[in-house]
Amino acid sequence: MAVIGFIGLGNMGGPMAINLVNAGHSVKVFDLSSEAIKHVVTKGGLAASSAVEAAQESDVVISMLPSGKHVEGLYVSSSQPLFDVVKKDALIIDSSTIDAATAKRVCEIAEQRGLSFVDAPVSGGVAGAVAGTLAIMVGATDAQFAEAKPILLNMGQNIFHAGASGAGQIAKCCNNMLLSVLMAGTAEALNMGVKNGLDPAVLSQIMLQSSGNNWALQKYNPYPNVMEGVPSSNGYQGGFQVDLMYKDLGLAMDISHQSGSPAPMGSQAKSLYSMHKSKGNGALDFSSIMQLYQD
């Protein structure tokens, strides 16, 4: 079993760290929230007083942070960057969803210093993080992927080697852009059916068994009280926030522009989520896009 330093214990990072504890690893955890640290400690984690303490003498360092500037700051440009304190043979895994350019830049700096850094963003939401069934997309060399996979399997079910450094971030952006389009389209169709007198549960079953079938209908129905255990049946609380989907769509549009890849449907989805967010719904689950149509 490994000694793991885990930094960033939010809605996703906390459950991921707990799954590492449950797998038998010694997990030192740090977050700016003392309550987040305490929660993981009650599950068997070890409290660290700082990110530096969490990273020092760890075999693996994992981070789950809000954006690229936080990742670069943590490892490279803070007053005490972690690249200055990690063991030379440590494996560094960043599971944040950030721009590919920053992931590549941080990886290059790590390589120059003889360190091993991989990007490994995740998909599957809070439920997947809790259950340990996340999909994890890894940007790494073959050797790095082989080293990282056993650790990642403690937190996810489907571990993909997307390609070289930054590839994990690009794959995540492509996936979430498609997810936003699917969710917006599913909500649009359900709303139209209900406005014309159909029962949303019946319509959902019809589409599930027809050519409109998709993940949102199967696992994450956006219409309230059609499916148990999903945010739409809990006031759109929990799950994957609108703010985070909007952030991910911004990253996807950056990739689209940089590569000259047309993304008209992704762009439209970003506009829809922008409107929904502007109405004060940023903290709701992204399936609450249904409310935009209902309004």
C-alpha positions in Angstrom: 0.0 0.0 0.0 1.1 3.5 -0.8 1.5 6.7 1.2 -0.7 9.2 -0.6 -1.0 13.0 -0.2 -4.4 14.2 -1.4 -5.0 18.0 -1.8 -8.5 19.3 -2.5 -11.4 17.6 -0.7 -14.5 19.1 -2.4 -17.6 17.3 -3.6 -15.5 15.0 -5.7 -12.1 15.0 -4.0 -13.5 14.1 -0.6 -15.1 10.8 -1.7 -12.1 10.0 -3.9 -9.8 10.3 -0.9 -12.1 8.2 1.3 -12.0 5.4 -1.4 -8.2 5.5 -1.2 -8.4 5.1 2.5 -10.9 2.2 2.1 -8.5 0.5 -0.2 -5.9 0.4 2.6 -3.6 3.3 1.6 -2.2 5.8 4.1 -3.8 9.0 3.0 -2.7 12.4 4.2 -5.3 15.0 3.3 -5.4 18.8 3.1 -8.0 21.3 2.1 -8.7 25.0 2.9 -11.8 23.8 4.6 -11.1 22.3 8.0 -14.5 20.6 7.9 -13.6 18.8 4.7 -10.4 17.6 6.4 -12.3 16.4 9.5 -14.8 14.5 7.4 -12.1 12.4 5.7 -10.3 12.0 9.0 -13.4 10.4 10.5 -13.2 7.8 7.7 -9.5 7.0 8.4 -7.6 9.7 6.6 -4.7 11.6 8.2 -4.9 15.4 8.6 -2.1 17.5 7.1 -1.7 21.1 8.2 -0.7 22.2 4.7 -0.4 21.0 1.1 3.3 20.8 1.7 2.9 18.4 4.7 0.5 16.3 2.7 3.0 16.0 -0.2 6.2 15.5 1.7 7.4 11.9 1.8 4.3 10.7 -0.1 4.7 8.0 -2.8 1.8 9.5 -4.7 0.4 13.1 -4.7 -3.1 13.7 -6.0 -4.7 17.1 -6.5 -8.4 18.0 -7.2 -8.6 21.7 -7.6 -10.9 24.3 -9.2 -8.9 25.6 -12.1 -5.6 25.7 -14.0 -4.3 28.7 -12.0 -4.7 26.8 -8.8 -2.9 23.7 -10.1 0.0 25.8 -11.5 0.2 27.7 -8.2 0.2 24.6 -6.1 3.0 22.9 -8.0 5.0 25.6 -9.5 4.5 29.3 -8.6 3.4 29.5 -4.9 5.7 30.6 -2.1 6.4 26.9 -1.4 5.6 24.9 -4.6 5.1 21.2 -4.2 7.7 20.5 -7.0 10.2 21.7 -4.4 9.2 19.3 -1.7 7.9 16.0 -3.3 10.1 12.9 -3.4 12.0 12.6 -6.7 10.4 9.2 -7.4 6.8 10.3 -6.4 4.0 10.0 -8.9 2.0 13.2 -9.2 -1.6 12.9 -10.4 -3.7 16.0 -11.1 -7.4 15.1 -11.3 -8.6 18.6 -11.7 -10.5 19.6 -14.8 -8.3 22.4 -16.3 -7.2 23.7 -19.6 -4.9 21.4 -21.6 -2.3 24.1 -22.1 -1.7 24.4 -18.3 -1.6 20.7 -17.9 1.1 20.4 -20.6 3.1 23.3 -19.2 3.1 21.9 -15.6 4.1 18.5 -17.0 7.0 20.1 -18.9 8.2 21.8 -15.8 8.0 18.5 -13.9 10.0 16.7 -16.6 12.7 19.4 -16.5 13.0 18.7 -12.8 13.0 15.0 -13.1 9.5 14.5 -11.7 6.6 12.5 -13.0 3.3 14.4 -13.5 0.1 13.2 -15.2 -3.3 14.7 -15.9 -6.2 12.5 -14.9 -9.5 14.3 -14.9 -12.6 12.3 -13.9 -16.2 11.9 -15.0 -19.2 10.4 -13.2 -20.3 13.1 -10.8 -20.5 12.9 -7.0 -22.4 9.6 -7.1 -19.5 8.1 -9.1 -16.9 9.5 -6.8 -18.7 8.1 -3.8 -19.2 4.7 -5.4 -15.7 4.5 -6.8 -17.1 4.1 -10.4 -15.6 7.2 -12.0 -14.3 7.2 -15.6 -10.8 8.6 -15.5 -9.0 10.0 -18.6 -5.3 10.0 -18.3 -2.7 12.0 -20.2 0.7 10.3 -19.6 3.5 8.2 -21.0 2.9 4.5 -21.2 5.2 4.0 -18.2 3.4 6.7 -16.2 0.0 5.2 -17.0 1.1 1.7 -15.9 2.2 3.2 -12.6 -0.9 5.3 -12.1 -3.6 2.8 -13.1 -3.5 0.7 -9.9 -4.0 3.8 -7.8 -6.7 5.2 -10.1 -8.6 1.9 -9.9 -9.3 2.6 -6.2 -11.3 5.6 -7.3 -12.7 4.7 -10.7 -14.0 1.8 -12.7 -13.0 2.8 -16.3 -9.4 4.1 -16.6 -8.5 5.3 -20.1 -5.0 6.2 -21.4 -6.1 9.1 -23.6 -2.6 9.9 -24.9 0.3 12.1 -24.0 0.3 15.0 -21.5 -2.8 17.1 -21.8 -4.8 14.4 -23.6 -6.8 13.6 -20.5 -8.0 17.2 -20.3 -9.0 17.3 -24.0 -10.9 14.0 -23.6 -12.7 15.3 -20.6 -13.7 18.5 -22.4 -15.0 16.5 -25.4 -17.1 14.3 -23.1 -18.6 17.1 -21.1 -19.4 19.1 -24.1 -21.4 16.2 -25.5 -23.0 15.6 -22.1 -24.2 19.2 -22.0 -25.7 18.9 -25.5 -27.4 15.6 -24.5 -28.9 17.0 -21.3 -30.1 20.3 -22.9 -31.7 18.3 -25.8 -33.3 15.8 -23.4 -34.8 18.6 -21.3 -36.0 20.3 -24.4 -37.8 17.3 -25.7 -39.3 16.3 -22.3 -40.6 19.9 -21.8 -42.2 20.0 -25.2 -43.9 16.7 -24.6 -45.3 17.8 -21.2 -46.4 21.1 -22.7 -48.5 19.1 -25.1 -50.1 16.9 -22.5 -47.7 13.9 -22.3 -46.8 12.3 -19.0 -43.0 12.8 -18.5 -42.5 9.3 -17.2 -44.3 7.8 -20.2 -42.5 9.9 -22.7 -39.1 9.1 -21.0 -39.9 5.4 -21.4 -40.9 5.9 -25.1 -37.6 7.7 -25.8 -35.6 5.2 -23.8 -36.9 2.4 -26.1 -36.5 4.5 -29.3 -33.8 6.3 -31.2 -33.7 9.2 -28.8 -32.3 7.0 -26.0 -29.2 8.5 -24.3 -27.4 8.6 -20.9 -29.5 11.4 -19.5 -32.6 9.3 -20.0 -31.0 6.2 -18.7 -29.2 7.5 -15.6 -30.0 11.1 -14.9 -33.5 12.1 -16.0 -33.8 15.9 -15.8 -37.6 16.0 -15.2 -38.6 16.0 -11.5 -39.9 12.8 -9.9 -39.5 10.6 -12.9 -36.4 8.9 -11.6 -35.4 8.2 -8.0 -32.1 9.1 -6.6 -31.2 11.8 -9.1 -30.9 15.6 -8.5 -34.0 16.5 -10.4 -36.0 14.6 -7.8 -34.3 16.4 -5.0 -34.8 20.0 -6.0 -31.7 19.8 -8.3 -29.5 19.6 -5.2 -26.2 17.7 -5.3 -24.7 16.3 -8.4 -22.7 18.4 -10.9 -23.2 22.1 -10.6 -24.2 24.4 -13.4 -21.2 26.6 -12.5 -18.9 23.6 -13.2 -20.6 22.7 -16.4 -20.3 26.3 -17.6 -16.6 26.2 -16.7 -16.0 23.0 -18.6 -17.9 24.4 -21.7 -15.6 27.4 -21.6 -12.6 25.1 -21.7 -14.2 23.2 -24.5 -14.7 26.4 -26.5 -11.1 27.3 -25.9 -10.0 24.0 -27.4 -12.4 24.5 -30.3 -11.0 27.9 -31.2 -7.3 26.8 -30.7 -7.7 23.8 -33.0 -10.1 25.3 -35.5 -12.7 22.6 -34.7 -16.2 23.8 -35.3 -18.5 23.3 -32.2 -21.8 24.9 -33.0 -23.8 22.7 -30.7 -21.3 23.0 -27.9 -21.4 26.8 -28.3 -25.2 26.8 -28.2 -25.1 24.6 -25.0 -22.7 27.1 -23.4 -25.1 29.9 -24.2 -28.0 28.0 -22.7 -26.1 27.3 -19.5 -24.9 30.9 -19.4 -28.5 32.1 -19.4 -29.5 29.5 -16.8 -26.5 30.5 -14.6 -27.3 34.2 -14.9 -30.7 33.5 -13.3 -28.9 32.5 -10.1 -28.9 28.8 -10.7 -25.1 28.2 -10.7 -25.2 26.0 -7.5 -27.9 23.7 -8.9 -27.2 20.5 -10.7 -26.7 20.9 -14.4 -29.9 18.9 -15.2 -31.8 21.9 -13.8 -31.4 23.3 -17.4 -35.0 21.9 -17.5 -36.1 24.9 -15.5 -34.8 27.2 -18.3 -37.3 25.6 -20.7 -40.1 25.6 -18.2 -39.6 29.3 -17.4 
